[in-house]
């Protein structure tokens, strides 16, 4: 997840790290503590990843 308002790790750096790991990227407006400012978006991403890991 790219936190588009992150001041600690700039969003372009987050995207670059995601590309290195060939990860899917989801963006959400929020700061470095995205799990605090956007808990529903983070939970949705975790649920999506868990579903993909078990095959559906």
Residue, then its C-alpha position, 0 to 999 in steps of 0.5 A: x500500500x502506498x500512503x500518498x501523503x507519507x512524509x517519511x518514505x516518499x510515495x515514489x520510493x514506496x512505488x519503486x520498492x513495490x516494483x522491486x518485489x513485483x507486488x501489486x500496488x494499492x494507493x490510499x490517501x494518508x500519512x506514514x501511519x496509514x493503518x491509523x488514518x485509513x484502517x478500512x483500506x488497510x484491512x481490505x488489503x489484508x483480506x484481499x492478500x489473505x484470500x489470494x494466498x489461499x486460492x480465492 
